[in-house]
Amino acid sequence: MSVLEELFPVLYIEEIKGRVGNLSGLLFRNFSESMSTVSCSDSPELESCRDEKAALILKFVAIASILIAGIIGVAIPLIGKKRRFLRTDTNLFFAAKAFAAGVILATGFVHMLPDATSALTNPCLPKNPWSKFPFSGFIAMMAALGTLVADFLSTQYYERKQEKQIQAVRVESVDLASEAGIVQVAGKESNVKVFGEEEGGGIHIVGMHAHVAHHRHSHGSGQEGCDGQVGEYSDENPHMHSHSHGFNDDDDESGIRHIVVSQVLELGIISHSIIIGLSLGVSQSPCTIRPLLGALSFHQFFEGFALGGCISQAKFGSVHSMVMACFFAITAPVGVGIGTGVSKFYNANSPRALMIEGILDSISAGILVYMALVDLIAADFLSKRMRCNVRLQVVSYIALFLGAGLMAALAAWA
């Protein structure tokens, strides 16, 4: 009995090692099968519509069409911000941005996520683990959470950067105020009153970005808008208005958010633009490319409009805005070009291609859904401006559902 008791732990350990070895061998075999480049037997590319010459011509048309659509879409908000009816603070822009947000949301939910699920559950891939777990939804969820982390860290970085700039300007403003004789000198407060000083003791440093003082002058009949400020966003009395001297913390925070949103949104849009460009480029079927051509042109235009609006609201410099706009406009056409170049030796229907495409589509879907819901839809539809204007609410909601519906309807052809 004692001998068996001594041998039992050894036998148990050996059994565990055997199971772990079998499991690791199974995982390695499944991974090897997933990385295979052999074409799947039920490949959709074996259809009768396959025509490489016609497909090549359509790819060149697609490159030109998608490029032009992207350029026009991203340029309208950037160029039009100097025109009254296209400025980013107009109701028309809000409604158009809501339409674009609906397009992006439908792209993530209706186009990217189902494509990812279809690729990762394809019979060409081993059933274990791909059919045993909803990898597409899981990867999309993790991508959305990762975008949240990137959003948060980026916001923290820009807030700290702006705080340092404000502190530096405050020191400079205090030095200038001391020279002007309007602050305490040797423990005694000067009675000298200069231009910009308030009755309550606040100080205006005109033309300087400082939080030394903040006040509002309101003009009108004395009625307040729904945000507590006279006349702002009110359609009741167009002659009522308000203005502020100094700088508002809310404005600073809003500016930081626009910077972060524009950069994170561009990252998400670029990643999936390359993917969809590659998908079109590697296809040799005109029947597949024709509907994609129109769908992607429509898609790039409104994604570009949403991105251009965010860039415009972030108030980047001309060079910075131009670089971001150009980078967006060329990504999908570059993806089509790369796909066309590798289509000769790239098997789009191999297990490896399906796995990579499914994972990348899932990541793109998560990023786009997060950006559409959090940084575009929620940011605008829960804002004070939207709450104060019933007509804007109605138009924006119609635009949002229209954009999402039209983009979702394209899935029937694309």
C-alpha positions in Angstrom: 0.0 0.0 0.0 2.8 2.4 0.8 4.4 1.7 -2.5 1.2 2.5 -4.4 0.8 5.7 -2.3 4.3 6.7 -3.3 3.7 5.9 -7.0 0.3 7.6 -7.2 1.6 11.3 -7.4 4.1 10.2 -10.0 1.4 8.5 -12.1 -1.0 11.5 -11.7 1.7 13.9 -12.8 2.5 11.7 -15.9 -1.2 11.7 -16.8 -1.4 15.5 -16.5 1.7 15.8 -18.7 0.1 13.5 -21.3 -3.1 15.5 -21.4 -1.2 18.8 -21.7 0.9 17.3 -24.5 -2.1 16.1 -26.4 -3.8 19.5 -26.0 -0.8 21.4 -27.1 -0.4 19.0 -30.0 -4.0 19.5 -31.0 -3.7 23.3 -30.7 -0.5 23.3 -32.8 -2.2 21.1 -35.5 -5.2 23.4 -35.6 -3.0 26.4 -35.8 -1.0 24.9 -38.6 -4.3 24.1 -40.5 -5.4 27.7 -39.9 -2.2 29.0 -41.5 -2.5 26.9 -44.6 -2.4 28.7 -47.9 -4.2 25.9 -49.9 -7.4 27.1 -51.5 -10.7 25.9 -49.9 -12.7 23.5 -52.0 -15.9 25.5 -51.8 -14.2 28.7 -52.8 -16.5 31.4 -54.1 -13.8 32.5 -56.5 -14.5 29.4 -58.6 -17.7 31.1 -59.8 -18.3 31.6 -63.5 -18.1 35.4 -63.2 -14.3 35.3 -62.7 -12.6 37.5 -65.3 -9.1 38.9 -64.5 -9.0 41.4 -67.4 -12.4 42.9 -66.6 -11.6 42.9 -62.9 -8.3 44.8 -63.5 -10.2 47.6 -65.4 -12.8 47.8 -62.7 -10.0 48.1 -60.0 -8.5 51.1 -61.7 -11.9 52.7 -61.9 -12.4 51.9 -58.2 -9.1 53.5 -57.3 -10.1 56.7 -59.0 -13.6 56.8 -57.8 -12.8 56.0 -54.1 -9.9 58.5 -54.1 -12.1 61.3 -55.5 -15.0 60.5 -53.1 -12.6 60.5 -50.1 -11.0 63.8 -51.1 -14.3 65.5 -51.7 -15.8 64.2 -48.4 -12.9 65.2 -46.2 -12.3 68.5 -48.0 -15.9 69.9 -47.6 -15.7 70.6 -43.9 -12.1 71.8 -44.1 -12.6 74.2 -47.0 -16.1 75.1 -46.1 -15.4 76.2 -42.5 -14.9 79.7 -43.9 -18.3 79.6 -45.6 -21.2 80.4 -43.3 -23.5 77.5 -44.4 -20.7 74.9 -44.1 -19.1 76.1 -40.8 -18.8 73.4 -38.1 -21.1 75.4 -35.7 -24.1 75.4 -38.1 -27.2 73.2 -37.8 -26.6 72.0 -41.4 -23.2 70.6 -40.4 -24.6 68.9 -37.3 -27.2 67.1 -39.4 -24.7 66.1 -42.0 -22.3 64.9 -39.3 -25.2 62.8 -37.8 -25.8 61.2 -41.3 -22.1 60.4 -41.5 -22.1 58.9 -38.0 -24.9 56.6 -39.0 -22.9 55.5 -42.1 -19.9 54.7 -39.8 -22.1 52.8 -37.3 -23.7 50.7 -40.0 -20.3 50.0 -41.5 -19.1 48.5 -38.2 -22.3 46.5 -37.4 -23.7 45.5 -40.8 -20.6 45.2 -43.0 -17.4 44.6 -41.0 -18.7 42.4 -38.1 -20.8 40.0 -40.2 -17.8 39.7 -42.7 -15.6 38.9 -39.8 -18.0 36.2 -38.4 -18.3 34.7 -41.9 -14.6 34.5 -42.3 -13.8 33.1 -38.9 -16.6 30.4 -39.0 -15.8 29.4 -42.6 -15.7 25.6 -43.0 -12.1 25.9 -44.3 -10.9 26.7 -40.8 -10.7 24.0 -38.1 -13.8 23.7 -36.1 -11.8 23.8 -32.9 -11.4 26.5 -31.8 -12.9 28.8 -34.5 -16.4 27.3 -34.4 -16.4 26.7 -30.7 -16.2 30.3 -29.6 -17.6 33.6 -31.1 -14.1 35.1 -31.8 -15.4 37.9 -34.1 -17.6 39.4 -31.3 -14.9 38.9 -28.7 -12.2 40.5 -30.8 -14.5 43.4 -31.7 -15.3 43.9 -28.0 -11.7 43.9 -27.0 -10.9 46.4 -29.8 -13.7 48.7 -28.6 -12.2 48.5 -25.0 -8.8 49.1 -26.4 -10.0 52.2 -28.2 -11.5 53.4 -24.9 -8.1 53.1 -23.3 -6.4 54.8 -26.2 -9.1 57.6 -26.0 -8.5 58.0 -22.3 -4.7 58.1 -22.4 -4.7 60.5 -25.3 -7.1 62.8 -23.5 -4.9 62.7 -20.4 -1.8 63.5 -22.4 -3.4 66.5 -24.1 -4.9 67.8 -20.8 -1.5 67.7 -19.1 0.1 69.4 -22.1 -2.4 72.2 -22.1 -2.2 72.6 -18.3 1.6 73.2 -18.6 1.0 75.8 -21.4 -1.7 77.5 -19.2 0.6 77.6 -16.2 3.4 79.2 -18.3 1.0 81.8 -19.6 -0.3 82.5 -16.1 3.2 83.3 -14.9 3.8 85.5 -17.9 0.5 87.3 -17.3 1.2 87.9 -13.6 4.6 89.4 -14.6 2.9 91.7 -17.1 0.3 92.7 -14.5 2.9 93.5 -11.9 4.6 95.8 -14.4 1.3 97.5 -15.1 0.8 98.1 -11.3 -2.5 96.3 -10.9 -1.4 93.6 -8.4 -0.2 93.8 -4.9 3.2 95.3 -4.5 5.2 94.9 -1.3 2.0 93.8 0.5 -0.1 96.8 -0.6 -2.7 96.6 -3.3 -2.6 99.3 -5.9 -5.7 101.3 -6.5 -4.7 102.0 -10.1 -7.4 100.8 -12.4 -6.4 99.9 -16.0 -8.4 98.9 -19.0 -9.9 95.5 -18.6 -10.2 95.5 -14.8 -13.6 94.4 -13.4 -15.4 96.1 -10.6 -15.1 92.9 -8.6 -11.4 92.9 -8.9 -11.0 90.5 -11.9 -8.4 91.3 -14.5 -8.6 91.0 -18.2 -5.4 90.5 -20.2 -6.8 91.1 -23.6 -5.4 88.8 -26.3 -3.7 86.4 -23.9 -4.7 82.8 -23.3 -5.0 82.9 -19.5 -7.5 82.0 -16.8 -6.9 85.2 -14.9 -10.5 86.2 -15.2 -13.7 85.0 -16.8 -17.0 86.9 -17.2 -19.9 87.2 -19.5 -21.8 90.2 -20.9 -25.3 89.4 -21.9 -27.5 91.5 -24.1 -31.2 91.1 -24.9 -34.4 91.1 -23.1 -33.1 89.2 -20.0 -34.5 85.9 -20.9 -32.3 82.9 -20.5 -31.7 80.0 -22.9 -32.0 76.4 -21.8 -28.3 76.2 -20.9 -28.6 79.2 -18.5 -27.0 81.7 -20.9 -28.9 84.5 -22.5 -29.8 83.9 -26.1 -27.4 81.1 -26.8 -28.8 78.5 -29.2 -32.2 80.1 -28.9 -34.5 80.4 -31.9 -37.0 82.6 -30.0 -35.1 85.8 -30.4 -32.4 86.1 -33.0 -31.3 89.5 -31.6 -30.3 88.0 -28.3 -26.6 87.0 -28.0 -23.9 86.5 -25.5 -20.1 86.8 -25.5 -17.3 86.0 -23.2 -14.0 87.5 -22.4 -11.3 85.2 -21.2 -11.4 81.4 -21.6 -13.8 78.8 -20.4 -12.7 75.5 -19.0 -15.5 73.8 -20.9 -14.2 75.2 -24.2 -10.7 74.0 -23.3 -12.0 70.5 -22.5 -14.1 70.5 -25.7 -11.0 71.4 -27.7 -9.0 68.6 -26.2 -11.8 66.1 -27.0 -12.0 67.3 -30.6 -8.2 66.7 -31.0 -8.4 63.2 -29.5 -11.5 62.2 -31.4 -10.1 63.3 -34.7 -6.9 61.3 -34.2 -8.6 58.1 -32.9 -11.3 58.3 -35.5 -8.7 58.6 -38.3 -6.9 55.6 -36.9 -10.0 53.5 -36.9 -11.1 54.6 -40.4 -7.7 54.1 -41.9 -7.3 50.6 -40.5 -10.6 49.4 -42.0 -10.1 51.4 -45.3 -6.9 49.4 -45.9 -8.7 46.2 -45.2 -11.7 46.8 -47.5 -9.3 48.1 -50.2 -7.3 44.9 -50.0 -10.5 42.8 -50.2 -11.5 44.6 -53.4 -8.0 44.4 -54.8 -7.5 40.7 -54.4 -10.9 39.8 -56.0 -10.8 38.6 -59.6 -14.6 38.7 -60.0 -16.3 41.7 -61.7 -19.6 40.6 -60.1 -18.0 41.2 -56.7 -16.1 44.4 -57.6 -19.0 46.3 -59.3 -21.3 46.6 -56.2 -18.2 47.3 -54.0 -17.2 50.2 -56.2 -20.3 52.2 -55.6 -20.6 51.1 -52.0 -17.1 52.0 -51.1 -17.2 55.4 -52.9 -20.4 56.3 -50.9 -18.8 55.0 -47.8 -15.5 56.9 -48.2 -17.3 60.1 -48.9 -19.3 60.2 -45.7 -16.5 58.8 -43.6 -14.3 61.5 -45.0 -17.0 64.1 -44.1 -17.2 62.9 -40.5 -13.4 62.9 -40.2 -13.0 66.3 -41.9 -15.6 67.8 -39.5 -13.7 66.4 -36.5 -10.4 67.8 -37.9 -12.0 71.2 -38.5 -13.4 71.3 -34.9 -10.0 70.3 -33.5 -8.6 73.5 -35.1 -5.3 72.0 -36.2 -2.9 74.0 -38.3 -3.3 74.0 -42.1 -0.3 71.6 -42.6 -1.5 69.2 -39.9 -5.0 69.2 -41.3 -3.8 68.6 -44.8 -1.6 65.7 -43.8 -4.5 64.0 -41.9 -6.9 64.6 -44.8 -4.5 63.2 -47.4 -3.6 60.2 -45.3 -7.2 59.3 -45.1 -7.9 59.9 -48.8 -5.2 57.6 -50.1 -5.5 54.6 -47.7 -8.4 52.8 -49.4 -7.0 53.4 -53.0 -3.5 52.2 -51.7 -5.2 49.1 -50.2 -6.8 48.4 -53.6 -3.5 48.8 -55.3 -1.7 46.5 -52.9 -4.5 43.9 -53.3 -4.2 44.1 -57.1 -0.4 43.7 -56.9 -0.6 40.6 -54.7 -3.7 39.0 -56.2 -1.5 36.9 -58.5 0.1 34.9 -55.7 -2.3 35.7 -52.8 -5.1 33.2 -52.2 -7.9 35.1 -50.7 -9.8 31.8 -50.0 -7.1 30.0 -48.0 -7.5 29.4 -44.3 -4.7 31.8 -43.5 -6.3 34.6 -45.5 -9.7 33.9 -43.9 -8.3 34.0 -40.4 -6.3 37.2 -41.0 -9.3 38.9 -42.7 -11.7 37.9 -39.9 -9.4 39.2 -37.2 -8.7 42.5 -38.9 -12.4 43.0 -39.7 -13.3 42.3 -36.1 -10.8 44.9 -34.9 -12.1 47.5 -37.4 -15.7 46.8 -36.4 -15.0 47.3 -32.7 -13.1 50.6 -33.4 -15.8 52.0 -35.7 -18.7 51.0 -33.4 -17.0 52.7 -30.4 -16.1 55.8 -32.4 -19.6 56.2 -33.9 -21.5 55.7 -30.7 -19.3 57.4 -28.2 -17.3 60.1 -30.0 -19.8 61.1 -32.7 -23.4 60.2 -31.8 -23.3 60.6 -28.0 -21.0 63.6 -28.1 -23.4 65.5 -30.3 -26.8 64.2 -29.4 -26.3 64.6 -25.7 -24.8 68.1 -26.0 -26.5 71.3 -24.7 -26.9 72.6 -28.2 -28.9 69.6 -29.3 -31.1 69.7 -26.2 -31.9 73.4 -26.7 -33.0 73.1 -30.3 -36.0 70.8 -31.0 -35.9 71.3 -34.7 -32.2 70.4 -34.8 -33.0 67.2 -32.8 -35.6 66.1 -35.3 -33.5 66.8 -38.3 -30.4 65.1 -36.8 -32.2 62.0 -35.7 -33.7 61.7 -39.2 -30.2 62.1 -40.7 -28.7 59.6 -38.3 -31.3 56.9 -39.1 -31.2 57.7 -42.8 -27.4 57.3 -42.9 -27.4 54.1 -41.0 -30.3 52.7 -43.0 -28.8 53.5 -46.4 -25.4 52.1 -45.5 -27.1 49.0 -44.1 -29.1 48.6 -47.3 -25.9 48.5 -49.4 -25.1 45.2 -47.7 -27.7 43.6 -50.1 -25.5 44.5 -53.1 -22.0 44.7 -51.6 
